[in-house]
Amino acid sequence: MEKDKTMRILGIGFLLVVLVVATSCGGGGSSDGGTVGGGQSNITASFLPDQPSPGSNSVALAQSTASGNLVTVRVNVFGVSGVYGGAFDVVYDAARLDYVGYSAGTLLEQGGNVPNYSVGVPQAGRVVVGASRTGSTGVNANGQAMILITFRVKVTGTSPITLENTQLLDSQLPPQPIGGISWFAGTFSGV
């Protein structure tokens, strides 16, 4: 009995040491995919959109926040009715940028909806994003962010990103692609 109690105490102590070491090394993150660690760097980064003034029927990236070498971009949807979700890949140079995390936007959350997000990195240099509302109704987009994505700029200079496999989806069963949408990415800069 005394031996079991001692083993439990040692196990708990070991777990606490592992947690302290992991958090002091910049690990961790939030369950919603939020920003993980900041990294130390002398680089000051920013994002320049390909289309600073997008028109209707478009999806365009824009800088949300920047702090040191971390930049968060918004994936904004403009002038599209009945949006239920979207899917796209963000393609970037992994030698110049690191994907850090994501957070929810405001578009799919309209009316108190709790959307589903699926964001993964199947290979270096590609972030695959899927986001959809729950329930049966779409929303009208007028410049709101579908999702926010954070990158770490690792080197000075510019690094363009592209969007591939792009689709906005309507609320039909099953959801169907919304046609006639223009997609615009941009370029990260580090100085």
C-alpha positions in Angstrom: 0.0 0.0 0.0 2.7 2.4 1.0 4.7 1.5 -2.2 1.6 2.4 -4.4 1.2 5.7 -2.7 4.9 6.6 -3.3 4.7 5.6 -7.0 1.6 7.8 -7.4 3.4 10.8 -5.8 6.5 10.2 -8.0 4.3 10.0 -11.1 2.5 13.2 -10.3 5.8 14.9 -9.6 7.2 13.7 -13.0 4.1 15.0 -14.8 4.5 18.4 -13.2 8.1 18.6 -14.2 7.2 17.7 -17.8 4.5 20.4 -17.9 6.9 23.0 -16.5 9.6 22.1 -19.0 7.2 22.0 -22.0 5.6 25.4 -21.2 9.0 27.1 -20.6 10.2 26.0 -24.1 7.4 27.9 -25.8 5.2 24.8 -26.4 1.5 24.7 -26.1 -1.3 26.5 -27.8 -5.0 26.8 -27.5 -7.7 24.2 -28.4 -9.0 26.5 -31.1 -5.7 26.4 -33.0 -4.7 29.8 -31.7 -1.2 31.3 -31.8 1.5 29.1 -30.5 4.6 30.7 -29.0 6.0 34.0 -30.4 9.6 33.1 -31.1 12.5 35.5 -30.6 13.6 37.4 -33.7 14.9 40.8 -34.8 12.6 40.6 -37.8 9.6 43.0 -38.1 7.0 41.5 -40.4 3.9 42.7 -42.3 1.5 41.5 -45.0 0.6 43.3 -48.2 -2.6 42.1 -49.8 -2.7 41.4 -53.6 -6.1 43.3 -53.7 -6.4 46.0 -51.0 -9.9 47.0 -52.2 -11.7 43.8 -53.2 -15.1 44.1 -54.9 -18.2 41.9 -54.6 -17.9 38.1 -55.1 -14.4 37.9 -53.8 -12.3 36.5 -51.0 -9.2 38.4 -50.1 -6.5 38.2 -47.5 -5.7 41.2 -45.4 -3.4 41.9 -42.4 -5.1 41.7 -39.1 -2.3 42.1 -36.6 1.5 42.1 -36.6 3.9 41.8 -33.7 7.6 41.3 -34.3 7.9 38.4 -36.7 4.3 37.2 -36.2 1.6 38.3 -38.6 -2.1 37.3 -38.6 -4.1 37.6 -41.8 -7.9 37.7 -42.1 -9.6 35.7 -44.9 -12.3 38.2 -45.7 -15.4 37.5 -47.9 -16.9 40.4 -49.8 -20.4 40.7 -51.3 -21.5 37.0 -51.3 -24.9 35.9 -50.2 -25.8 32.5 -48.6 -22.3 31.5 -47.5 -22.3 28.3 -45.5 -18.6 27.6 -45.5 -15.3 27.5 -47.5 -12.3 25.4 -48.3 -8.9 26.4 -49.6 -5.1 25.7 -49.3 -2.6 28.4 -48.4 0.7 27.6 -50.2 3.9 29.3 -48.9 7.7 28.9 -48.9 8.4 26.9 -45.7 12.0 28.1 -45.7 10.7 31.7 -45.3 7.5 31.2 -43.3 6.1 29.0 -40.5 2.4 28.4 -40.0 1.7 29.1 -36.3 -2.1 28.7 -35.8 -5.6 29.9 -36.6 -8.6 31.5 -34.8 -12.2 31.9 -35.7 -13.4 34.8 -37.8 -16.8 36.5 -37.5 -18.5 35.6 -40.7 -19.6 32.0 -40.0 -20.4 32.8 -36.3 -23.2 35.2 -37.2 -26.4 34.5 -35.3 -24.6 32.7 -32.5 -23.6 29.8 -34.8 -20.7 27.6 -33.6 -18.9 26.6 -36.8 -16.6 23.7 -37.5 -13.0 24.4 -38.4 -10.5 21.9 -39.9 -7.0 23.3 -40.3 -4.0 21.1 -41.0 -0.5 21.1 -42.4 -0.2 17.9 -44.5 3.2 19.0 -45.7 5.6 21.8 -45.1 4.5 24.9 -47.1 0.8 24.1 -47.3 -2.1 24.8 -44.8 -5.4 23.1 -45.7 -8.4 25.0 -44.4 -12.0 23.9 -44.2 -14.7 25.9 -42.3 -18.5 25.5 -42.2 -21.5 26.7 -40.2 -23.7 24.2 -38.4 -27.4 24.0 -39.0 -29.0 24.7 -42.3 -28.7 28.4 -43.1 -26.0 30.4 -44.9 -25.0 34.0 -44.1 -24.4 37.1 -46.2 -20.8 38.3 -46.3 -19.9 42.0 -46.5 -16.2 42.0 -45.6 -16.2 39.8 -42.5 -13.4 37.3 -41.8 -14.1 33.6 -42.3 -11.0 32.7 -40.4 -7.7 34.3 -39.2 -4.4 32.5 -39.8 -1.1 33.4 -38.1 2.4 33.0 -39.7 5.9 33.5 -38.4 8.3 35.3 -40.9 11.7 33.6 -40.5 13.9 35.7 -42.8 14.1 39.2 -44.2 12.8 39.9 -47.7 9.4 39.2 -49.3 7.5 35.9 -49.5 4.4 35.6 -51.6 1.7 33.1 -50.8 -1.0 31.7 -53.0 -4.5 30.2 -52.5 -5.3 26.9 -54.2 -8.3 24.5 -54.3 -10.6 27.4 -53.4 -14.3 27.0 -52.8 -17.0 29.0 -51.1 -20.0 26.8 -50.3 -23.8 27.5 -50.1 -26.3 26.0 -47.7 -27.9 23.4 -50.0 -27.9 19.8 -49.0 -25.2 18.8 -49.7 -23.5 22.3 -49.9 -22.6 23.3 -53.4 -19.7 25.6 -54.6 -20.7 29.2 -55.2 -19.5 30.2 -58.7 -17.9 33.4 -59.9 -15.7 34.1 -56.8 -12.3 35.8 -57.2 -9.6 34.8 -54.6 -6.7 37.1 -53.7 -3.7 36.3 -51.5 -0.7 38.5 -50.9 2.9 38.8 -49.8 4.7 38.7 -46.4 7.6 41.1 -45.8 10.3 40.9 -43.2 12.8 43.6 -42.4 
